[in-house]
């Protein structure tokens, strides 16, 4: 009996140790499963979705032979813009707040499409009737992983400031000071202001028939800058390090390109169309 007791106790220790190991292994398995489950849910929630935009080509009239190459280039550019927006959705998953995709990707994409579609209309209008109503094709939506779409003015997303995203109606002052591209950086602290080159001094003599349209577009440039300044104030603290450049400065340039091109076209109807340095005149920087 005296020898059996230690052997019995040894068996008890081995059995108890084995049971503990089983319990511990089970806990690790459950923990790993839960961790994997959480990671899967997180990845699913962060799915970027894709951009969905209206086709432009089916809405175009007969294209003059002289405009075909330019129209084709701009139709290809529209496709490139969508592909780049899709890539940005992938690259920025998890960045910014709930409205990041709308403010930094979908909104700027619309502005680029407005300028590109306007160029298509202008190229056709040089030798045929200029098509109208194409600007309605500029707005895109975000198709989420679940198959739903978030429209530009989805109730979950605050609507843009008055005139924003519509090149005919936004703007804020052409302040007449030369600015350089850039102005990215986190939108934190003081909002700063937008600095854009003056356009009026670069214009040639303006025919009387074009004066009203030129004045409207110069005023529109002022409005575009004012609205960009207001957006800087309204979005302080939002987005990542490139939010200001991607969501405010870049889209402002696209709007200015379209506006400046309209002025050149207005003058060109009754006089020589000016070859303006559109890129340099359209590019703005951030003060402060």
C-alpha positions as a Markdown table, in Angstrom:
| # | Residue | x | y | z |
|---|---|---|---|---|
| 1 | Unk | 0.0 | 0.0 | 0.0 |
| 2 | Unk | 2.8 | 2.4 | 0.8 |
| 3 | Unk | 4.3 | 2.0 | -2.7 |
| 4 | Unk | 0.9 | 2.2 | -4.6 |
| 5 | Unk | 0.1 | 5.7 | -3.2 |
| 6 | Unk | 2.9 | 7.6 | -4.9 |
| 7 | Unk | 2.2 | 5.8 | -8.2 |
| 8 | Unk | -1.5 | 6.7 | -7.9 |
| 9 | Unk | -0.6 | 10.4 | -7.1 |
| 10 | Unk | 1.7 | 10.5 | -10.1 |
| 11 | Unk | -1.1 | 9.3 | -12.4 |
| 12 | Unk | -3.4 | 11.9 | -11.0 |
| 13 | Unk | -0.8 | 14.6 | -11.8 |
| 14 | Unk | -0.4 | 13.4 | -15.4 |
| 15 | Unk | -4.2 | 13.2 | -15.9 |
| 16 | Unk | -4.7 | 16.7 | -14.5 |
| 17 | Unk | -1.9 | 18.1 | -16.6 |
| 18 | Unk | -3.3 | 16.6 | -19.7 |
| 19 | Unk | -6.8 | 18.0 | -19.0 |
| 20 | Unk | -5.2 | 21.4 | -18.4 |
| 21 | Unk | -3.4 | 21.2 | -21.8 |
| 22 | Unk | -6.7 | 20.3 | -23.5 |
| 23 | Unk | -8.5 | 23.3 | -21.9 |
| 24 | Unk | -5.6 | 25.6 | -22.8 |
| 25 | Unk | -5.5 | 24.3 | -26.4 |
| 26 | Unk | -9.2 | 24.8 | -26.7 |
| 27 | Unk | -8.9 | 28.3 | -25.5 |
| 28 | Unk | -6.2 | 29.1 | -28.0 |
| 29 | Unk | -8.3 | 27.6 | -30.8 |
| 30 | Unk | -11.4 | 29.6 | -29.8 |
| 31 | Unk | -9.3 | 32.7 | -29.4 |
| 32 | Unk | -7.7 | 32.3 | -32.8 |
| 33 | Unk | -11.1 | 31.6 | -34.3 |
| 34 | Unk | -12.5 | 34.8 | -32.7 |
| 35 | Unk | -9.5 | 36.8 | -33.9 |
| 36 | Unk | -9.9 | 35.5 | -37.4 |
| 37 | Unk | -13.6 | 36.3 | -37.3 |
| 38 | Unk | -12.9 | 39.8 | -36.1 |
| 39 | Unk | -10.3 | 40.3 | -38.8 |
| 40 | Unk | -12.7 | 39.0 | -41.5 |
| 41 | Unk | -15.4 | 41.3 | -40.4 |
| 42 | Unk | -13.0 | 44.3 | -40.3 |
| 43 | Unk | -11.8 | 43.5 | -43.8 |
| 44 | Unk | -15.3 | 43.1 | -45.1 |
| 45 | Unk | -16.3 | 46.4 | -43.5 |
| 46 | Unk | -13.3 | 48.1 | -45.2 |
| 47 | Unk | -14.1 | 46.8 | -48.7 |
| 48 | Unk | -13.5 | 49.9 | -51.0 |
| 49 | Unk | -16.3 | 49.3 | -53.6 |
| 50 | Unk | -16.0 | 50.8 | -57.1 |
| 51 | Unk | -17.0 | 53.9 | -59.0 |
| 52 | Unk | -20.0 | 53.9 | -61.3 |
| 53 | Unk | -20.3 | 56.7 | -63.9 |
| 54 | Unk | -22.8 | 57.3 | -66.8 |
| 55 | Unk | -21.5 | 56.5 | -70.3 |
| 56 | Unk | -20.8 | 59.7 | -72.3 |
| 57 | Unk | -20.3 | 58.3 | -75.8 |
| 58 | Unk | -23.9 | 57.2 | -76.4 |
| 59 | Unk | -25.1 | 60.8 | -75.7 |
| 60 | Unk | -22.9 | 62.5 | -78.2 |
| 61 | Unk | -24.2 | 63.7 | -81.6 |
| 62 | Unk | -22.6 | 62.9 | -84.9 |
| 63 | Unk | -18.9 | 63.8 | -84.4 |
| 64 | Unk | -17.2 | 65.9 | -87.2 |
| 65 | Unk | -14.1 | 64.2 | -88.7 |
| 66 | Unk | -12.0 | 67.2 | -87.5 |
| 67 | Unk | -13.0 | 66.6 | -83.9 |
| 68 | Unk | -12.9 | 62.8 | -83.9 |
| 69 | Unk | -9.4 | 62.4 | -82.6 |
| 70 | Unk | -9.9 | 64.9 | -79.7 |
| 71 | Unk | -13.2 | 63.4 | -78.8 |
| 72 | Unk | -11.6 | 59.9 | -78.7 |
| 73 | Unk | -8.8 | 61.2 | -76.5 |
| 74 | Unk | -11.2 | 62.7 | -74.0 |
| 75 | Unk | -13.4 | 59.6 | -74.0 |
| 76 | Unk | -10.3 | 57.6 | -73.1 |
| 77 | Unk | -9.5 | 60.1 | -70.4 |
| 78 | Unk | -12.9 | 59.6 | -68.8 |
| 79 | Unk | -12.1 | 55.9 | -68.6 |
| 80 | Unk | -8.7 | 56.6 | -67.1 |
| 81 | Unk | -10.3 | 58.9 | -64.5 |
| 82 | Unk | -12.6 | 56.2 | -63.4 |
| 83 | Unk | -9.8 | 53.6 | -63.2 |
| 84 | Unk | -7.7 | 56.0 | -61.1 |
| 85 | Unk | -10.7 | 56.7 | -58.8 |
| 86 | Unk | -11.1 | 52.9 | -58.3 |
| 87 | Unk | -7.5 | 52.6 | -57.5 |
| 88 | Unk | -7.7 | 55.4 | -55.0 |
| 89 | Unk | -10.6 | 53.6 | -53.3 |
| 90 | Unk | -8.3 | 50.6 | -52.8 |
| 91 | Unk | -5.3 | 52.6 | -51.7 |
| 92 | Unk | -7.2 | 54.7 | -49.1 |
| 93 | Unk | -9.3 | 52.0 | -47.4 |
| 94 | Unk | -9.7 | 52.9 | -43.8 |
| 95 | Unk | -8.5 | 56.5 | -44.2 |
| 96 | Unk | -10.5 | 59.6 | -43.2 |
| 97 | Unk | -14.0 | 59.8 | -41.8 |
| 98 | Unk | -17.3 | 58.5 | -43.1 |
| 99 | Unk | -17.4 | 61.0 | -45.9 |
| 100 | Unk | -13.8 | 60.6 | -47.1 |
| 101 | Unk | -14.6 | 58.7 | -50.3 |
| 102 | Unk | -17.3 | 61.3 | -51.3 |
| 103 | Unk | -15.2 | 64.3 | -50.5 |
| 104 | Unk | -11.8 | 63.1 | -51.6 |
| 105 | Unk | -12.6 | 60.8 | -54.5 |
| 106 | Unk | -16.2 | 60.9 | -55.9 |
| 107 | Unk | -16.5 | 64.7 | -55.7 |
| 108 | Unk | -13.2 | 65.5 | -57.4 |
| 109 | Unk | -13.9 | 62.8 | -60.0 |
| 110 | Unk | -17.1 | 64.7 | -60.9 |
| 111 | Unk | -15.1 | 67.9 | -61.3 |
| 112 | Unk | -12.6 | 66.2 | -63.6 |
| 113 | Unk | -15.4 | 64.8 | -65.7 |
| 114 | Unk | -17.1 | 68.2 | -66.0 |
| 115 | Unk | -13.9 | 69.6 | -67.5 |
| 116 | Unk | -13.4 | 66.6 | -69.8 |
| 117 | Unk | -17.0 | 66.5 | -71.0 |
| 118 | Unk | -16.8 | 70.3 | -71.6 |
| 119 | Unk | -13.7 | 69.8 | -73.8 |
| 120 | Unk | -15.6 | 67.2 | -75.8 |
| 121 | Unk | -18.5 | 69.6 | -76.3 |
| 122 | Unk | -16.2 | 72.4 | -77.3 |
| 123 | Unk | -14.3 | 70.2 | -79.9 |
| 124 | Unk | -17.6 | 69.2 | -81.6 |
| 125 | Unk | -18.8 | 72.8 | -81.4 |
| 126 | Unk | -15.9 | 74.2 | -83.4 |
| 127 | Unk | -17.3 | 72.8 | -86.7 |
| 128 | Unk | -20.9 | 71.7 | -85.7 |
| 129 | Unk | -23.6 | 72.6 | -83.3 |
| 130 | Unk | -22.2 | 72.4 | -79.7 |
| 131 | Unk | -24.0 | 69.7 | -77.8 |
| 132 | Unk | -25.8 | 70.7 | -74.6 |
| 133 | Unk | -26.9 | 69.0 | -71.4 |
| 134 | Unk | -23.8 | 66.7 | -71.3 |
| 135 | Unk | -22.9 | 68.0 | -67.8 |
| 136 | Unk | -25.6 | 65.8 | -66.3 |
| 137 | Unk | -23.3 | 62.8 | -67.1 |
| 138 | Unk | -20.5 | 64.0 | -64.9 |
| 139 | Unk | -21.8 | 62.8 | -61.5 |
| 140 | Unk | -20.8 | 59.3 | -60.4 |
| 141 | Unk | -21.8 | 57.0 | -57.5 |
| 142 | Unk | -20.0 | 54.7 | -55.3 |
| 143 | Unk | -21.0 | 51.0 | -55.7 |
| 144 | Unk | -20.3 | 49.3 | -52.4 |
| 145 | Unk | -19.2 | 45.8 | -51.8 |
| 146 | Unk | -22.8 | 44.9 | -50.8 |
| 147 | Unk | -24.1 | 46.0 | -54.2 |
| 148 | Unk | -25.6 | 49.2 | -53.1 |
| 149 | Unk | -24.8 | 52.7 | -54.4 |
| 150 | Unk | -24.1 | 55.9 | -52.6 |
| 151 | Unk | -25.2 | 58.8 | -54.7 |
| 152 | Unk | -23.3 | 62.1 | -54.6 |
| 153 | Unk | -25.9 | 63.6 | -52.3 |
| 154 | Unk | -26.7 | 60.4 | -50.3 |
| 155 | Unk | -28.6 | 61.3 | -47.1 |
| 156 | Unk | -25.6 | 59.7 | -45.2 |
| 157 | Unk | -23.3 | 62.3 | -46.7 |
| 158 | Unk | -23.7 | 66.1 | -46.2 |
| 159 | Unk | -24.5 | 67.8 | -49.5 |
| 160 | Unk | -21.7 | 69.9 | -51.0 |
| 161 | Unk | -21.6 | 73.6 | -50.5 |
| 162 | Unk | -23.7 | 75.7 | -52.8 |
| 163 | Unk | -22.4 | 75.5 | -56.3 |
| 164 | Unk | -19.8 | 72.9 | -55.4 |
| 165 | Unk | -19.2 | 70.2 | -58.0 |
| 166 | Unk | -21.0 | 72.3 | -60.6 |
| 167 | Unk | -18.6 | 74.3 | -62.7 |
| 168 | Unk | -21.3 | 76.7 | -63.8 |
| 169 | Unk | -22.1 | 77.8 | -60.3 |
| 170 | Unk | -19.2 | 77.6 | -58.0 |
| 171 | Unk | -16.4 | 79.6 | -57.3 |
| 172 | Unk | -14.6 | 82.1 | -55.3 |
| 173 | Unk | -12.6 | 85.0 | -56.3 |
| 174 | Unk | -9.8 | 85.3 | -58.7 |
| 175 | Unk | -7.4 | 87.0 | -56.3 |
| 176 | Unk | -4.9 | 88.1 | -58.9 |
| 177 | Unk | -1.8 | 86.7 | -57.2 |
| 178 | Unk | 0.3 | 84.0 | -58.8 |
| 179 | Unk | 0.2 | 80.7 | -57.0 |
| 180 | Unk | 2.0 | 77.4 | -57.3 |
| 181 | Unk | 0.6 | 73.9 | -57.4 |
| 182 | Unk | 0.7 | 72.1 | -54.1 |
| 183 | Unk | -1.0 | 73.1 | -50.9 |
| 184 | Unk | -1.5 | 69.5 | -49.8 |
| 185 | Unk | -1.0 | 68.6 | -46.2 |
| 186 | Unk | -3.3 | 67.7 | -43.3 |
| 187 | Unk | -6.3 | 69.9 | -42.9 |
| 188 | Unk | -5.5 | 70.7 | -39.3 |
| 189 | Unk | -5.3 | 73.9 | -37.3 |
| 190 | Unk | -5.8 | 77.2 | -39.2 |
| 191 | Unk | -7.8 | 76.7 | -42.4 |
| 192 | Unk | -5.7 | 78.9 | -44.7 |
| 193 | Unk | -6.9 | 80.4 | -47.9 |
| 194 | Unk | -6.6 | 79.6 | -51.6 |
| 195 | Unk | -4.2 | 81.6 | -53.8 |
| 196 | Unk | -4.9 | 81.6 | -57.6 |
| 197 | Unk | -3.4 | 83.5 | -60.5 |
| 198 | Unk | -5.4 | 86.4 | -62.0 |
| 199 | Unk | -6.8 | 85.5 | -65.4 |
| 200 | Unk | -8.1 | 88.9 | -66.7 |
| 201 | Unk | -4.6 | 90.3 | -67.4 |
| 202 | Unk | -3.9 | 87.4 | -69.7 |
| 203 | Unk | -6.9 | 87.9 | -71.9 |
| 204 | Unk | -6.6 | 89.7 | -75.2 |
| 205 | Unk | -9.0 | 92.5 | -76.4 |
| 206 | Unk | -12.5 | 91.2 | -75.7 |
| 207 | Unk | -15.1 | 91.6 | -78.5 |
| 208 | Unk | -18.3 | 93.4 | -77.4 |
| 209 | Unk | -20.3 | 90.3 | -78.2 |
| 210 | Unk | -18.3 | 88.3 | -75.8 |
| 211 | Unk | -18.0 | 90.8 | -73.0 |
| 212 | Unk | -21.0 | 89.6 | -70.9 |
| 213 | Unk | -19.9 | 86.0 | -71.0 |
| 214 | Unk | -16.4 | 86.9 | -70.1 |
| 215 | Unk | -17.6 | 89.0 | -67.1 |
| 216 | Unk | -19.8 | 86.1 | -66.0 |
| 217 | Unk | -16.9 | 83.6 | -66.1 |
| 218 | Unk | -14.5 | 86.0 | -64.4 |
| 219 | Unk | -17.1 | 86.4 | -61.6 |
| 220 | Unk | -17.4 | 82.6 | -61.5 |
| 221 | Unk | -13.6 | 82.3 | -61.0 |
| 222 | Unk | -14.0 | 84.5 | -57.9 |
| 223 | Unk | -16.9 | 82.4 | -56.7 |
| 224 | Unk | -14.9 | 79.2 | -57.1 |
| 225 | Unk | -12.1 | 80.6 | -54.9 |
| 226 | Unk | -14.5 | 81.9 | -52.3 |
| 227 | Unk | -16.2 | 78.5 | -52.0 |
| 228 | Unk | -12.9 | 76.7 | -51.8 |
| 229 | Unk | -11.9 | 79.1 | -48.9 |
| 230 | Unk | -15.2 | 78.2 | -47.2 |
| 231 | Unk | -14.6 | 74.5 | -47.7 |
| 232 | Unk | -11.2 | 74.9 | -46.0 |
| 233 | Unk | -12.9 | 76.4 | -43.0 |
| 234 | Unk | -15.7 | 73.8 | -43.0 |
| 235 | Unk | -13.4 | 70.7 | -43.2 |
| 236 | Unk | -10.6 | 71.6 | -40.8 |
| 237 | Unk | -9.4 | 68.4 | -39.1 |
| 238 | Unk | -11.0 | 66.1 | -41.7 |
| 239 | Unk | -9.2 | 63.6 | -43.9 |
| 240 | Unk | -5.6 | 62.5 | -44.1 |
| 241 | Unk | -2.4 | 64.4 | -45.1 |
| 242 | Unk | -3.4 | 64.9 | -48.7 |
| 243 | Unk | -7.1 | 65.8 | -48.0 |
| 244 | Unk | -6.8 | 69.5 | -48.9 |
| 245 | Unk | -5.0 | 68.8 | -52.2 |
| 246 | Unk | -7.2 | 66.0 | -53.3 |
| 247 | Unk | -10.6 | 67.3 | -52.1 |
| 248 | Unk | -10.2 | 71.1 | -52.5 |
| 249 | Unk | -7.2 | 72.4 | -54.4 |
| 250 | Unk | -7.2 | 69.7 | -57.2 |
| 251 | Unk | -11.0 | 70.0 | -57.9 |
| 252 | Unk | -10.6 | 73.8 | -57.9 |
| 253 | Unk | -8.1 | 73.6 | -60.7 |
| 254 | Unk | -10.4 | 71.4 | -62.8 |
| 255 | Unk | -13.2 | 73.9 | -62.4 |
| 256 | Unk | -10.9 | 76.8 | -63.4 |
| 257 | Unk | -9.7 | 74.9 | -66.5 |
| 258 | Unk | -13.3 | 74.5 | -67.7 |
| 259 | Unk | -14.1 | 78.2 | -66.9 |
| 260 | Unk | -10.9 | 79.6 | -68.6 |
| 261 | Unk | -11.6 | 77.4 | -71.7 |
| 262 | Unk | -15.1 | 78.8 | -71.9 |
| 263 | Unk | -13.7 | 82.3 | -71.9 |
| 264 | Unk | -11.3 | 81.5 | -74.7 |
| 265 | Unk | -14.2 | 79.9 | -76.7 |
| 266 | Unk | -16.4 | 83.0 | -76.2 |
| 267 | Unk | -13.7 | 85.3 | -77.5 |
| 268 | Unk | -13.0 | 82.9 | -80.4 |
| 269 | Unk | -16.5 | 83.1 | -81.8 |
| 270 | Unk | -15.9 | 86.6 | -83.2 |
| 271 | Unk | -12.1 | 87.0 | -83.0 |
| 272 | Unk | -9.0 | 84.9 | -82.9 |
| 273 | Unk | -9.3 | 82.4 | -80.1 |
| 274 | Unk | -6.6 | 83.1 | -77.5 |
| 275 | Unk | -4.0 | 80.5 | -76.7 |
| 276 | Unk | -4.1 | 81.0 | -72.9 |
| 277 | Unk | -1.6 | 79.2 | -70.5 |
| 278 | Unk | -4.6 | 77.4 | -69.1 |
| 279 | Unk | -2.6 | 75.0 | -66.8 |
| 280 | Unk | -0.6 | 77.7 | -65.1 |
| 281 | Unk | -3.6 | 80.0 | -64.8 |
| 282 | Unk | -5.8 | 77.2 | -63.4 |
| 283 | Unk | -3.4 | 76.0 | -60.8 |
| 284 | Unk | -3.8 | 77.4 | -57.3 |
| 285 | Unk | -1.9 | 77.0 | -54.0 |
| 286 | Unk | -2.8 | 77.1 | -50.3 |
| 287 | Unk | -1.8 | 80.1 | -48.2 |
| 288 | Unk | -1.1 | 79.4 | -44.6 |
